[in-house]
Every structure is written in structure tokens, then in C-alpha cells.
């Protein structure tokens, strides 16, 4: 949020500076600074455009895996060649793991709803070494508890749909780059069960609904 705020704050302060020059009748400085300011593409201050430009090699590797998982053609031409070159070894490491574990994607982006717990989600179902599992893929430099809660929630939905998760939970992580030349690291994490995360997730579902009811009391 601070990053997006700063994108708007920067041109606001520059505009304030130009107004102060105009108010002081410092027209030579005003013309020079105004020309420099107007030469900046307006897209630089649009957080959505800046976010899309900021895709690093880890994000590209993640995207390549998403395309592979979902059976889509990988279009590397839409990204800078130097970033694709850095992303490719991590993607190839994923492919080696996928081949060695006999990874199969049997369902992609399937929306499910739990009638019991009243929540929904869209998950992918995979087969790893012949066993049904839940999987997710992240671009991150760390593993956060929220990732396990998300996987556990997918597991609840899958089991309520009548499936048996005998293959556990898999998380594939691609590192974010600190510097443009940093390599991208690929890591695979596995949990045979996420019972504690499941319990915590379902408590949060109940708490979310209770907070909605409490909010109505102050309206």
C-alpha cells in the first residue's frame, strides 16, 4: 500500500514544487522543471502499470509453471529476454522434479463450495507418484503460515467433494529477486497432513462470519 501511495505522492509533490516556482515568478526554473516533469510517461505513476513492469524473474518462472500445469503454451516473448534467461533454470528444475515425481494435473481452477463450513475456493488437483494431492505455487522468499492455511482450505474442499487426499500437500516456491542479476531459486515443500492448519482455518471461517454479525450491530 505504501508503494502505491508513493507513486501518487511523488507527482503531487513535484506539482507543488512547480506551483511554488510559479508563485515566486521564477519562470526560468519553472520552465526547466516543468519540461522535465512532463517528459515522464504518465504510466509511471499508475500503480497497475508499474506493478506489471515490475515482474521479476521469479514471477516469470512462476508464470511458466502455471502455464505448464494448465496445459497452456509458454509465451516467453512478452518478457525481457534477460529475465527469461534467469527464470529458465528454475523452471527447468521444476520440470525435473515434475518428471521424477510423475506429476500429473488432473483438475485445474475448479471452483468448489463447502456446504458444511460455508466457504468456497478455486483449487488445482494433482497426482504425485500416483497419489492425489493438493498443490500450490508461490513467488516468495519465505514460507508463511497463510500458505499452509490456504492449502488446508483447499484440502477441506477437496475432501468434502468426496476425494481422498492420500498424497498430502505440495508447495512449490520460486524466490523473488533482490537484485536484477540474482538467480531464481526453486524449492519444493511437502506435508503429509495439515490437520492443525485445517483446524485454524476453520476457526477463522467462523470468526469471519461472527465479525460480520458484530459489524451489523454498529451500523
LUMLUM-976267 format. One line per 5 residues: number of its first residue (from 0); their letters; for each residue x, y, z of N, C-alpha, C, O, CB. Coordinates in steps of 0.05 Angstrom, whole numbers, plus 32768, in hexadecimal, padded with zeros to 4 digits. Atoms other than C-alpha are relative to their C-alpha. Glycine has a CB too. Layout:
// residues N
NUM = a = X Y Z X Y Z X Y Z X Y Z X Y Z | ...
//
This chain:
// residues 219
0 = xxxxx = 8011 7FE8 8000 8000 8000 8000 8011 8019 8000 800B 802D 7FF2 7FED 8000 8018 | 7FEE 7FE8 7FFF 8039 8030 8011 800C 8005 7FE5 800F 801C 7FDC 8016 7FFC 8015 | 7FF4 7FFD 801A 8059 8022 7FCE 7FED 800D 7FEC 7FF4 801F 7FDD 8009 7FE4 7FF5 | 8014 7FF5 8012 8018 8032 7FA8 7FFB 801E 8008 7FF9 802F 7FF6 7FE6 7FF0 8001 | 8003 7FE4 7FF7 800F 8071 7FD3 8016 8011 7FF6 8012 8028 7FEE 7FFE 8001 801F
5 = xxxxx = 7FE9 7FF0 8008 8055 8088 7FC3 8000 8007 7FE2 800A 801C 7FDA 801A 7FF1 8007 | 8002 7FFA 801D 8048 8083 7F78 7FEF 8019 7FFB 7FF5 8028 7FE8 7FF4 7FE8 7FF1 | 8011 7FE8 8004 8012 80B8 7F7F 800C 8018 800F 8009 802F 8006 7FE4 7FFA 800A | 7FF5 7FEA 7FF0 8036 80E0 7FB5 8016 800F 7FF2 8019 8027 7FF4 800A 7FF6 801B | 7FE9 7FF4 800E 8074 80EC 7F8A 7FF7 8015 7FEC 8002 802B 7FED 800F 7FEA 7FF2
10 = xxxxx = 8008 7FEB 8012 8050 8111 7F51 7FF1 8017 800E 7FF2 802E 8005 7FEE 7FF5 7FE9 | 800E 7FEB 7FF1 8025 8136 7F84 8014 8015 800B 8010 802D 8009 7FEF 7FF4 8017 | 7FEB 7FEF 7FF5 8064 8152 7FA5 800E 8010 7FEA 8015 8027 7FEE 8014 7FF0 8011 | 7FF4 7FF2 8016 8082 8163 7F62 7FEE 8017 7FF6 7FF7 802C 7FEF 8007 7FEC 7FE9 | 8013 7FEB 8008 8043 8189 7F4F 8000 8017 8014 7FFF 802E 800C 7FE3 7FF4 7FFD
15 = xxxxx = 7FFE 7FEB 7FEB 8047 81AE 7F91 8018 8011 7FFC 8018 802A 7FFF 8000 7FF4 801C | 7FE7 7FF1 8005 808F 81C1 7F81 7FFD 8013 7FE9 8006 802A 7FEA 8017 7FEC 7FFB | 8004 7FEF 8017 807B 81DC 7F3D 7FEE 8017 8006 7FF3 802E 7FFD 7FF4 7FEF 7FE9 | 8012 7FEA 7FF8 8043 8205 7F5B 8010 8015 8011 800B 802D 800E 7FE9 7FF5 8010 | 7FF1 7FED 7FF0 8074 8223 7F8D 8013 8011 7FEF 8017 8029 7FF4 8010 7FF1 8016
20 = xxxxx = 7FEF 7FF1 8012 80A3 8237 7F55 7FF0 8015 7FF1 7FF9 802C 7FED 800E 7FED 7FEC | 8011 7FED 800F 806A 8257 7F2E 7FF7 8017 8013 7FF6 802E 800A 7FE7 7FF1 7FF5 | 8009 7FEB 7FED 8052 827C 7F6D 8017 8014 8005 8012 802B 800B 7FF7 7FF3 801A | 7FE9 7FEE 7FFB 8099 8298 7F76 8009 800D 7FE6 801E 801B 7FE7 8016 7FF0 800C | 7FF9 7FF4 801A 809B 82AE 7F2C 801C 7FF7 7FF7 802A 8005 7FE9 7FFF 801E 8002
25 = xxxxx = 7FE7 800B 8008 80D8 8281 7F23 7FFB 7FF0 7FE7 7FFC 7FD7 7FE7 800E 7FEE 8017 | 800A 800E 8018 80C4 8271 7EDC 8015 7FEF 7FF2 800F 7FDB 7FE5 7FF5 8015 7FED | 7FEC 8010 800D 8107 8259 7EC2 8003 7FE4 800D 8004 7FD0 7FFF 801C 800E 8002 | 7FFF 801A 7FF2 810B 8223 7EF8 7FE7 7FF1 7FFB 7FE7 7FD8 7FF8 8005 8005 801E | 801A 800D 8004 80C1 8215 7EEF 7FFF 7FF1 7FE5 7FF6 7FDA 7FE3 7FE9 8014 8002
30 = xxxxx = 8000 800C 801A 80C9 8208 7EA4 8012 7FE7 7FFF 800A 7FD3 7FF4 8009 8014 7FEA | 7FED 8016 8000 8105 81DB 7EAE 7FF5 7FE8 800F 7FF5 7FD1 8005 801B 8008 800C | 800B 8017 7FF0 80E5 81B1 7EE5 7FE6 7FF6 7FF5 7FE1 7FDE 7FF7 7FFC 800A 801D | 8019 8009 800C 80A2 81B0 7EC3 8004 7FEE 7FE7 7FF7 7FDA 7FE4 7FEE 8018 7FF8 | 7FFA 8010 8017 80C0 8195 7E83 8009 7FE4 8009 8001 7FCF 7FFD 8016 800D 7FEF
35 = xxxxx = 7FF6 801A 7FF6 80E4 815E 7EAA 7FE9 7FEF 800C 7FE8 7FD7 8008 8016 8005 8015 | 8016 800E 7FF4 80A5 814D 7ED0 7FED 7FF5 7FEB 7FE4 7FDE 7FED 7FF0 8012 8013 | 8013 8009 8015 8079 8149 7E91 800D 7FEB 7FEE 7FFE 7FDD 7FE0 7FF8 8018 7FF0 | 7FF3 8014 8011 80AD 811D 7E6F 7FFD 7FE4 800C 8002 7FD0 7FFF 801D 8006 7FFD | 8003 801A 7FF3 809F 80E5 7EA2 7FE6 7FF3 7FF6 7FD1 8000 7FF7 7FFF 8003 801F
40 = xxxxx = 8019 800D 8009 806C 80B3 7E84 7FEC 7FFE 8017 7FF3 7FF7 802D 8006 7FE4 7FF4 | 8015 8001 7FEC 802A 80B6 7EA9 7FFD 7FE5 800D 7FF4 7FE2 8023 7FE6 800A 7FF5 | 8003 801C 7FF6 802B 806A 7EB0 8012 7FFB 8018 800D 7FE9 8028 8007 7FED 7FEA | 7FEE 8004 7FE9 8064 8071 7EE2 7FF1 8004 801A 7FF9 7FF8 802F 8018 8012 7FFE | 800E 7FFA 7FE7 8032 808B 7F15 7FE7 7FEF 8003 7FD8 7FF3 8016 7FF9 801D 8001
45 = xxxxx = 8017 8012 7FFF 7FFD 8055 7F07 800A 7FE6 800E 801B 7FD8 8002 7FF4 7FFA 7FE4 | 7FF5 8017 7FF1 8008 801E 7F3C 7FFB 7FE6 7FF1 800B 7FD4 7FF4 7FF3 7FFF 801B | 8005 8018 800F 7FE9 7FEA 7F0E 8014 7FFB 7FEA 801E 7FE5 7FE7 7FE4 8000 7FF4 | 7FEB 8002 8015 8018 7FF9 7ED4 801B 7FFB 800D 802B 7FEB 8002 8000 8019 7FEF | 7FE6 8004 7FF3 8054 7FFD 7F04 8002 7FE4 800B 8018 7FD8 800A 8003 8015 8017
50 = xxxxx = 8000 801B 7FF6 8040 7FBB 7F24 8006 7FEC 7FEA 8016 7FDA 7FEE 7FE6 7FF9 800E | 7FFC 8012 8016 803E 7F99 7EE1 801C 8001 7FF5 8028 7FED 7FED 7FEC 8006 7FE9 | 7FE4 7FFE 8008 8082 7FB4 7ECE 8013 7FF4 8014 8029 7FEC 800C 8007 801E 7FFB | 7FEE 8008 7FEB 809F 7F9E 7F10 8003 7FE1 8002 8011 7FD7 8013 7FF6 800A 801A | 7FFD 801D 8000 8098 7F53 7F00 801D 7FF8 7FFE 802B 8000 7FEB 7FEF 7FF4 7FEA
55 = xxxxx = 7FE4 8008 8000 80DA 7F34 7F12 8002 7FE3 7FF5 7FEF 7FD7 7FED 800D 8002 801C | 7FFC 801B 800B 80F9 7EF2 7EFD 7FF2 7FEB 800F 7FE9 7FD7 8004 801E 7FFA 7FFF | 800F 8013 7FF0 80D9 7ECD 7F37 7FE3 7FFF 7FF8 7FD8 7FE9 7FF6 8003 8006 801D | 801C 7FFF 8009 8095 7EE4 7F21 7FFD 7FF3 7FE5 7FE9 7FE5 7FE0 7FF6 801D 7FFF | 8001 800C 801A 80A4 7ECF 7EDA 8002 7FE1 8002 7FF3 7FD3 7FF4 8016 800B 7FEE
60 = xxxxx = 7FFE 801D 7FFC 80BA 7E89 7EF1 7FE6 7FF5 800A 7FDD 7FE0 8001 8017 7FFA 8013 | 801A 8008 7FF5 807A 7E84 7F19 7FEB 7FFF 7FEA 7FDC 7FEC 7FE8 7FF6 8014 8016 | 8013 7FFF 8017 8052 7E98 7EDB 8004 7FE9 7FED 7FF1 7FDD 7FE3 8002 801B 7FF1 | 7FFA 8016 8012 8075 7E64 7EB1 7FF6 7FE6 800C 7FEB 7FD5 7FFD 801F 7FFE 7FFB | 800B 8018 7FF3 8062 7E2E 7EE4 7FE2 8000 7FFE 7FD6 7FEB 7FF8 8009 7FFF 801D
65 = xxxxx = 801D 7FFF 8002 801A 7E46 7EE5 7FF7 7FF8 7FE3 7FE4 7FE9 7FE0 7FF6 801D 8006 | 8007 8008 801C 8018 7E40 7E98 8004 7FE2 7FFC 7FF3 7FD5 7FEF 8012 8010 7FEC | 7FFB 801D 8003 8036 7DFA 7E9C 7FEB 7FF0 800E 7FE0 7FDD 8002 801C 7FF9 800B | 8014 800F 7FF0 8006 7DE3 7ED2 7FE5 8000 7FF2 7FD7 7FEC 7FF2 7FFE 800D 801C | 801B 7FFD 800D 7FCA 7DFD 7EAB 8000 7FF9 7FE3 7FEC 7FFD 7FD5 7FF6 801C 8004
70 = xxxxx = 7FFF 8009 801C 7FE2 7DE2 7E68 8000 8016 7FEC 7FF7 8012 7FD5 7FE9 7FEE 7FFB | 7FFF 7FEA 8013 7FEC 7E27 7E49 801B 8003 7FF4 802F 7FFA 8000 7FF8 801A 800F | 7FE6 7FFA 800C 8022 7E3B 7E19 800F 8016 8010 8002 8029 8019 7FFC 8009 7FE2 | 7FF0 7FEC 7FF1 805B 7E61 7E3B 8009 8015 7FEC 8018 800F 7FD9 8018 7FF2 800E | 7FF9 7FEA 8012 8063 7EA5 7E1A 8015 8012 800F 800E 8024 801E 7FE7 8011 7FF8
75 = xxxxx = 7FEB 7FF1 7FF3 80A7 7EC0 7E31 8005 801A 7FF3 8013 802B 7FFE 8019 7FF0 8001 | 7FF9 7FE8 800F 80A8 7EF6 7DFD 7FF5 801A 800C 7FFE 8030 8005 7FF5 7FFE 7FE3 | 800C 7FE8 7FF4 807D 7F26 7E27 8011 800A 8018 800A 801F 8023 7FE4 7FF9 800A | 7FEF 7FF8 7FEA 80B5 7F2B 7E5B 801C 8007 7FF6 8024 7FFC 7FE1 8001 7FEB 8017 | 7FE4 7FFA 8008 80FB 7F49 7E57 8011 7FE6 7FFF 800F 7FD5 8010 800D 8014 8013
80 = xxxxx = 7FF1 8018 8005 812B 7F15 7E3C 8013 7FF9 8018 8017 7FE2 801E 8010 8002 7FE7 | 7FEE 8005 7FEA 815C 7F1F 7E76 7FF3 7FF4 8018 7FFE 7FE4 8027 800F 8019 8007 | 800E 800C 7FEA 8127 7F0F 7EA9 7FF7 7FE3 7FFA 7FF8 7FD2 800C 7FE7 8011 8007 | 8008 801B 8008 810F 7ED2 7E83 8018 7FEE 8003 8016 7FD7 800C 7FF6 7FFF 7FE3 | 7FE7 8010 7FFD 8158 7EB9 7E82 8005 7FF9 801D 800E 7FE3 8023 8018 8010 7FF5
85 = xxxxx = 7FFD 8006 7FE4 815A 7EBF 7ECE 7FEA 7FEE 800B 7FEF 7FDF 801E 8001 801A 8010 | 8016 8011 7FF6 8116 7E9E 7ED7 8001 7FE3 7FF6 7FF8 7FD1 8004 7FE6 800D 7FF7 | 8000 801A 800D 8123 7E63 7EA9 800C 7FEA 8011 8001 7FD4 8013 800E 8002 7FE6 | 7FF5 8016 7FF0 8152 7E3B 7ED7 7FEE 7FF7 8017 7FEC 7FDF 801C 801B 8009 800C | 8012 8008 7FEB 811F 7E3D 7F0F 7FE8 7FF1 7FF5 7FDF 7FDD 8001 7FF5 8019 800F
90 = xxxxx = 8016 800F 800D 80E8 7E27 7EE0 8009 7FE4 7FF8 7FFB 7FD1 7FFB 7FF6 800F 7FE7 | 7FF6 801A 8007 8114 7DEF 7EC7 8004 7FEE 8019 8000 7FD6 8017 801B 8003 7FF2 | 7FFE 800F 7FE7 8121 7DDA 7F10 7FE5 7FF5 8008 7FE2 7FDF 8011 800C 8011 8016 | 801B 800A 7FFB 80D6 7DD6 7F19 7FF9 7FE9 7FEE 7FED 7FD5 7FF7 7FEC 8017 7FFC | 8007 8015 8013 80CF 7DAC 7EDA 800E 7FE6 8008 8003 7FD0 8005 8008 8008 7FE4
95 = xxxxx = 7FF2 8018 7FF7 8104 7D7C 7EF5 7FF1 7FF3 8017 7FED 7FDA 8018 801D 8007 8008 | 800F 800B 7FEA 80DD 7D75 7F36 7FE6 7FF4 7FF6 7FDE 7FDE 7FFF 7FFB 8016 8015 | 801A 800A 800A 809B 7D6D 7F10 8004 7FE5 7FF2 7FF3 7FD4 7FF5 7FF4 8015 7FED | 7FFC 8019 800E 80B8 7D36 7EE5 8007 7FEA 8013 7FFD 7FD3 8011 8017 8003 7FEB | 7FF7 8015 7FED 80D9 7D11 7F1F 7FE9 7FF7 8012 7FE9 7FE0 801B 8017 800A 8010
100 = xxxxx = 8017 8006 7FEE 8099 7D14 7F49 7FE7 7FF7 7FF1 7FD2 7FF3 7FFD 7FFA 8018 8011 | 8017 8008 8011 806C 7D01 7F0E 7FE8 8013 8005 7FD1 800A 8007 7FF8 7FE3 8006 | 8015 7FEC 7FFB 8045 7D42 7F19 7FEB 7FFF 7FE9 7FF2 8000 7FD2 800C 801C 8003 | 8016 7FFD 8013 8001 7D43 7EF7 7FEC 8014 800B 7FE6 8014 8023 7FF2 7FE4 7FFB | 8015 7FED 7FF8 7FCE 7D7B 7EF9 7FE5 7FF4 7FF6 7FE1 7FF1 7FDE 8005 801C 7FF5
105 = xxxxx = 8019 800D 8008 7F89 7D5B 7EFA 7FE8 8013 7FFF 7FD5 800D 7FF2 7FFB 7FE9 8012 | 8015 7FEC 8000 7F5E 7D98 7F08 800D 801B 8004 801E 801E 8016 7FEA 7FFA 8015 | 7FF4 7FE5 7FFD 7F6F 7DE2 7F00 7FEA 8015 8004 7FD5 8014 7FF6 8011 8007 7FE8 | 8012 7FE9 7FFB 7F4C 7E20 7F1B 7FE3 7FF7 8003 7FD1 8003 7FF7 8002 8014 7FE9 | 801C 800A 7FFB 7F0F 7DF9 7F34 7FF4 800F 8018 7FFF 800D 802E 8000 7FE1 8005
110 = xxxxx = 800D 7FF2 7FEA 7EE0 7E24 7F5E 7FF0 7FEC 8011 7FE0 7FDD 8006 7FEE 8017 7FF6 | 800E 8011 7FEE 7EC6 7DFF 7F9B 7FF4 8010 8017 7FFF 8025 801E 8013 7FE9 800B | 800C 7FF3 7FE9 7E98 7E12 7FD4 7FFB 7FEB 8016 7FF1 7FD5 8011 7FE5 800D 7FF8 | 8005 8011 7FE9 7E95 7DF3 8019 7FE4 8007 800B 7FE1 801D 8016 8016 8002 8016 | 801B 7FFB 7FF4 7E4B 7DED 802D 8001 7FFE 801E 7FF1 800B 802C 7FEC 7FEC 7FF4
115 = xxxxx = 7FFE 8004 7FE3 7E61 7DD7 8073 800B 8019 800D 8000 8022 8021 8012 7FE8 8006 | 7FF3 7FEA 7FF3 7E8F 7E11 8082 7FFB 801B 7FF3 8004 8030 7FFC 801E 7FFB 8000 | 8008 7FE8 800E 7E73 7E44 8051 8017 8012 7FF7 8019 8029 7FFF 7FED 8010 8012 | 7FEB 7FF0 800D 7EB0 7E5B 802B 8006 7FF2 7FE6 8000 7FDB 7FE2 801A 8002 8012 | 7FFA 800B 801A 7EC9 7E51 7FE5 801D 8007 7FF8 802A 8018 8004 7FED 800B 7FEB
120 = xxxxx = 7FE5 7FFB 800A 7F0A 7E50 7FBE 8003 7FF3 7FE5 7FF3 7FE2 7FDD 8015 7FF7 8014 | 7FF9 800C 801A 7F29 7E3E 7F7B 801B 7FF3 8003 802F 8001 8008 8000 8016 7FEA | 7FE7 800E 7FFB 7F5E 7E09 7F7F 8008 7FEE 7FE8 7FF7 7FE8 7FD6 7FFE 7FEF 8019 | 7FF6 8014 8013 7F89 7DDC 7F54 8004 7FE6 800E 800B 7FE5 8026 801B 800A 7FF3 | 7FFB 801B 7FF5 7F8C 7D91 7F60 8016 7FF3 7FF0 8016 7FF4 7FD7 7FE6 7FEF 8000
125 = xxxxx = 7FE9 800C 800D 7FCC 7D6C 7F50 8004 7FE3 800A 7FFA 7FDB 801F 801A 8010 8005 | 7FF8 801B 7FF9 7FE6 7D25 7F51 801F 8001 8002 802C 8008 7FEE 7FF6 7FEB 7FEC | 7FE3 8002 7FFC 802D 7D1C 7F6D 8006 7FE3 8008 7FFD 7FD9 801C 800A 8014 8016 | 7FF9 801C 7FFC 804A 7CD6 7F68 7FE7 7FEF 8003 7FE5 7FDC 8013 8012 7FFD 8019 | 8019 8010 8001 8004 7CBC 7F5A 7FED 8005 8016 7FD9 7FF7 8018 8007 7FE3 8000
130 = xxxxx = 8012 7FFA 7FE9 7FE3 7CDB 7F98 7FF4 801C 7FFC 8002 802E 7FF3 800F 7FFD 801B | 800E 7FE6 8003 7FB0 7D13 7F99 800A 8013 8016 800C 800C 802D 7FE1 7FFC 8002 | 7FF5 7FEC 7FED 7FCA 7D53 7FB9 7FF6 801B 7FF9 7FEB 8020 7FE4 801F 7FFF 7FFF | 8006 7FE4 8005 7FBD 7D9D 7FC0 801B 800E 7FFC 802F 8008 800A 7FF0 800D 8018 | 7FE8 7FF2 8006 7FF1 7DCB 7FA3 7FFC 801E 7FFC 7FE6 8026 7FF4 800E 7FF4 7FE8
135 = xxxxx = 8001 7FE3 8005 8000 7E15 7F9F 801D 8009 7FFA 8030 7FFB 8001 7FF4 8010 8018 | 7FE6 7FF6 8008 8039 7E3F 7F83 8002 801E 8006 7FEF 802D 8000 8005 7FFB 7FE1 | 7FFE 7FE5 7FF6 8053 7E80 7F9F 801B 800D 7FF6 802E 7FFF 7FF1 7FFF 8001 801F | 7FE7 7FF0 8004 8086 7EB7 7F8D 8005 800F 801A 7FF7 8022 8021 7FFD 8013 7FE8 | 7FFB 7FF5 7FE6 80A4 7EC8 7FD0 801C 7FF8 800A 8028 7FE5 8000 7FEA 7FF6 8015
140 = xxxxx = 7FE6 8007 7FF5 80E5 7EC9 7FF8 7FFD 7FF1 801B 8011 7FEC 8028 8010 8018 8004 | 8004 800E 7FE7 80C5 7EA6 8034 7FE6 7FF0 7FFE 7FD5 7FF5 7FEC 7FFF 8014 8018 | 8018 800F 7FFD 808F 7E75 8048 7FF0 800C 8017 7FFB 800E 802D 8005 7FE1 8004 | 8010 7FF3 7FEC 8057 7E97 806F 7FE9 7FEE 8009 7FDF 7FDD 7FF9 7FF5 801B 7FF6 | 8016 8011 7FF6 8021 7E77 809B 7FE7 8002 7FEF 7FD9 7FEE 7FEC 7FF9 8008 801C
145 = xxxxx = 8017 7FFD 8011 7FEC 7E93 806D 8000 7FED 7FE9 7FEB 7FE4 7FDF 7FFE 801C 7FF5 | 7FFF 8013 8016 8005 7E65 8036 7FF5 7FE5 8008 7FE7 7FD8 7FF9 801D 7FFD 7FF6 | 8009 801A 7FF6 7FF7 7E28 8061 7FE1 8001 8005 7FD3 7FEE 8001 800F 7FF8 8019 | 801D 7FFD 7FFC 7FB2 7E43 8074 7FF1 7FFE 7FE5 7FDC 7FF1 7FE4 7FFA 801B 800D | 800C 8002 801A 7FA2 7E4B 802A 7FFF 7FE3 7FF6 7FEB 7FDA 7FEC 800F 8012 7FEC
150 = xxxxx = 8000 801C 8009 7FB8 7E04 801A 7FED 7FEF 8010 7FDF 7FDE 8005 801D 7FF5 8003 | 8012 800F 7FEF 7F91 7DE9 8055 7FE3 8005 7FF7 7FD2 7FF3 7FF7 8003 8008 801E | 801B 7FF9 800A 7F53 7E0E 803C 7FF9 7FF1 7FE6 7FE3 7FE7 7FE3 7FFD 801E 7FFB | 8005 8010 8019 7F5B 7DEE 7FF7 7FFB 7FE3 8007 7FEA 7FD6 7FFB 8019 8003 7FEE | 8004 801C 7FF8 7F61 7DAB 801A 7FE4 7FFB 800A 7FD8 7FE6 8004 8014 7FF8 8015
155 = xxxxx = 801B 8002 7FF6 7F1F 7DB6 803E 7FEC 7FFE 7FE9 7FDB 7FED 7FE9 7FF8 8017 8013 | 8012 8000 8018 7EFD 7DC6 7FFC 8002 7FE6 7FF1 7FEE 7FDB 7FE8 8006 8018 7FEE | 7FFC 8018 8010 7F1B 7D8A 7FD9 7FF4 7FE8 800D 7FE7 7FD7 8000 801E 7FFC 7FFA | 800B 8018 7FF1 7F09 7D58 800F 7FE2 8001 8001 7FD5 7FED 8000 800C 7FFF 801C | 801D 7FFE 7FFF 7EC2 7D74 8015 7FF4 7FF9 7FE5 7FDD 7FF0 7FE4 7FF8 801C 8008
160 = xxxxx = 8009 8008 801A 7EBC 7D68 7FCA 8001 7FE2 7FFB 7FFB 7FD8 7FE6 8010 800F 7FEA | 8000 801D 8002 7EC7 7D1E 7FD8 801B 7FF4 7FF8 801C 7FDD 7FF2 7FEC 7FF7 7FED | 7FE6 800A 8008 7F11 7D18 7FC9 8011 7FF9 8018 800D 8004 802E 800F 8015 7FEF | 7FEE 8009 7FEB 7F47 7CF6 7FF2 801C 800C 7FFA 8027 8005 7FE5 8001 7FE1 8003 | 7FE5 7FF4 8004 7F88 7D1E 7FFA 8015 7FEE 800D 801E 7FF4 8023 8001 801D 800C
165 = xxxxx = 7FEC 8012 7FF5 7FB8 7CE5 8004 801C 800A 7FF9 8030 7FFD 8001 7FFC 7FE4 7FF6 | 7FE5 7FF6 8008 7FF1 7D0E 7FE4 8008 8019 800E 801D 8024 8007 7FFF 8005 7FE3 | 7FF7 7FE9 7FF0 7FF3 7D47 8016 7FFE 801B 7FF1 7FED 801F 7FDF 801C 7FFC 8009 | 8001 7FE5 8009 8002 7D8F 8006 801C 8009 7FF6 8030 8004 8003 7FF6 8014 8016 | 7FE7 7FF8 800C 8037 7DAC 7FD8 8000 801E 7FFB 7FEC 8029 7FF1 8005 7FF0 7FE6
170 = xxxxx = 7FFD 7FE4 8005 8050 7DF3 7FD4 801A 8004 7FF0 802F 7FFC 7FF8 8001 8011 801B | 7FE9 7FFA 8010 807F 7E0B 7F9D 8006 801E 8002 7FF4 802E 7FFF 7FFB 7FF8 7FE2 | 7FF9 7FE4 7FFB 80A4 7E4C 7FAB 8017 8009 7FEE 802B 7FFB 7FEA 8008 8004 801D | 7FEC 7FF3 8011 80CB 7E7A 7F7C 8008 801A 800E 7FF7 8029 8016 7FF6 8005 7FE3 | 7FF7 7FE9 7FF1 80F6 7EAF 7F9C 7FFC 801A 7FF0 7FFC 801A 7FD8 801E 7FFD 8007
175 = xxxxx = 8000 7FE5 800C 80EF 7EFA 7F90 801C 800A 7FFE 802D 8003 800E 7FEE 8013 8011 | 7FE5 7FF5 8003 812C 7F1F 7F77 8003 8019 8011 7FF2 802B 8011 8005 8006 7FE2 | 7FF8 7FE7 7FF2 814D 7F52 7FA4 800D 8013 7FED 800A 802C 7FEE 8012 7FFA 8018 | 7FF2 7FF0 8015 8178 7F6A 7F6A 7FFA 7FF3 7FE5 7FF5 7FDB 7FE4 801F 8001 8005 | 8007 800B 801A 816C 7F62 7F1F 8011 7FE8 7FF7 8008 7FD8 7FE7 8003 8015 7FEC
180 = xxxxx = 7FEE 8016 8008 81A7 7F32 7F19 7FFD 7FE7 8012 800B 7FD3 800D 801C 8009 8000 | 8003 8016 7FEE 8191 7F04 7F52 7FF5 7FE7 7FF1 7FE3 7FEA 7FE1 7FEE 8007 8018 | 800C 8019 800B 8184 7EBB 7F3F 7FE5 7FFB 800D 7FE0 8005 8023 8013 7FE8 8003 | 8019 8008 7FF5 813F 7E9F 7F4A 8002 7FE4 800C 800B 7FD2 7FFF 7FE9 8001 7FEB | 7FFE 801A 7FF2 813B 7E66 7F7D 7FE4 7FF2 7FFF 7FD0 7FFF 8004 800A 8003 801D
185 = xxxxx = 8019 8011 8000 8107 7E2E 7F77 8002 7FED 8017 8017 7FE0 801C 7FFD 7FF1 7FE5 | 8000 8012 7FEA 80F3 7E07 7FB4 7FE5 7FF2 8002 7FD0 7FFE 7FFB 8006 800F 801B | 8018 8010 7FFD 80C0 7DD0 7FC1 7FFC 7FF9 801D 800F 7FF0 802A 8001 7FE7 7FEE | 8007 8006 7FE4 809D 7DC7 8005 7FE9 7FED 8000 7FD6 7FEF 7FF0 7FFA 801A 8010 | 8015 8015 7FFF 8072 7D8C 8019 7FF8 7FFC 801D 8008 7FFB 802F 800A 7FE6 7FF4
190 = xxxxx = 800B 8007 7FE6 8044 7D7E 8054 7FED 7FE9 7FFC 7FDB 7FEB 7FEB 7FF3 8019 800E | 8012 8017 8003 8022 7D3B 805D 7FE4 8007 800A 7FD0 7FFC 8000 800B 7FE8 8010 | 801A 7FF7 7FF7 7FEA 7D5D 8084 8003 801C 800C 8018 8024 8014 7FF4 7FED 8015 | 8000 7FE4 7FF5 7FD7 7DA4 809A 7FE8 8003 8013 7FD8 8016 8011 7FFE 8015 7FE9 | 8018 8000 7FEE 7FA5 7D94 80D2 7FFF 8019 8011 7FE9 8024 8014 8002 7FE7 8012
195 = xxxxx = 8000 7FE8 7FEF 7FBA 7DCE 80FE 7FF8 8019 7FF0 7FE8 8029 7FF9 801B 8005 800D | 8007 7FEA 8012 7FB6 7DFF 80C4 7FE2 7FFF 7FF8 7FD5 8013 7FF6 8011 8000 7FE7 | 801C 8003 8007 7F72 7DE2 80B2 7FEE 800A 8017 7FDB 8019 8013 7FF9 7FE2 7FFB | 8010 7FF7 7FE9 7F58 7DEE 80F9 8001 801E 8002 7FEC 802B 8007 800C 7FF3 801A | 7FFD 7FE3 7FFE 7F73 7E35 80FA 7FF0 800E 7FE9 7FE3 8022 7FEE 801E 8008 7FFE
200 = xxxxx = 800E 7FF4 8016 7F56 7E44 80B5 7FE2 8000 8005 7FD4 8014 8000 8006 7FF1 7FE6 | 801D 8002 7FFC 7F10 7E2C 80C8 7FF8 8012 8017 7FE1 801D 8017 7FF8 7FE3 8006 | 8006 7FEC 7FEB 7F13 7E56 8108 7FFF 801C 7FF4 7FEE 802C 7FFC 8016 7FFF 8016 | 8000 7FE6 800C 7F23 7E92 80DD 7FE7 8004 7FEF 7FDD 801B 7FEE 8019 8004 7FEE | 8019 7FFE 800F 7EE7 7E84 80B1 7FEA 8007 8012 7FD9 8019 800C 7FFA 7FE5 7FF1
205 = xxxxx = 8015 7FFA 7FEC 7EBA 7E84 80EE 8004 801D 800A 7FF0 802B 800D 8001 7FEC 8017 | 7FFA 7FE5 7FF6 7EDC 7EC3 8109 7FF8 8015 7FEC 7FEE 802A 7FF3 801D 8003 8008 | 8007 7FED 8015 7ED3 7EE6 80C6 7FE2 8005 8000 7FD9 801C 7FFE 8009 7FF6 7FE4 | 801D 7FFC 8001 7E88 7EDA 80C7 7FF6 800E 801A 7FE4 801F 8019 7FF2 7FE4 7FFE | 8008 7FF3 7FE8 7E83 7EEF 8110 8007 801E 7FFF 7FF7 802E 8009 800E 7FF3 8018
210 = xxxxx = 7FF8 7FE4 8003 7EA8 7F30 8101 7FEC 800F 7FEE 7FE6 8026 7FF3 801C 8003 7FF6 | 8014 7FF4 8011 7E76 7F3D 80C9 7FE7 8007 8010 7FDA 801B 800C 7FFA 7FEE 7FE9 | 8018 7FFB 7FF0 7E3D 7F36 80FB 8004 8016 8014 7FF2 8026 8018 7FF8 7FE6 800E | 7FFA 7FEB 7FED 7E5F 7F62 812D 8000 801C 7FF3 7FF7 8030 7FFE 801C 7FFB 800E | 7FFF 7FE7 800F 7E6A 7F97 80F8 7FE4 800C 7FFB 7FE1 8024 7FFA 800E 7FFC 7FE5
215 = xxxx = 801B 7FF7 8004 7E1F 7F9A 80ED 7FF5 800F 8018 7FE3 801F 8016 7FEE 7FE8 7FF9 | 8009 7FF4 7FE8 7E16 7FAF 8135 8008 801D 8003 7FFC 802C 8012 800A 7FF1 8018 | 7FF7 7FE4 7FFD 7E3B 7FF0 812B 7FF8 8011 7FE8 8000 8028 7FE6 801E 8001 8002 | 800A 7FF1 8017 7E19 8005 80EB 7FE8 8011 8008 7FDD 8020 7FF7 7FF9 7FED 7FE9
//
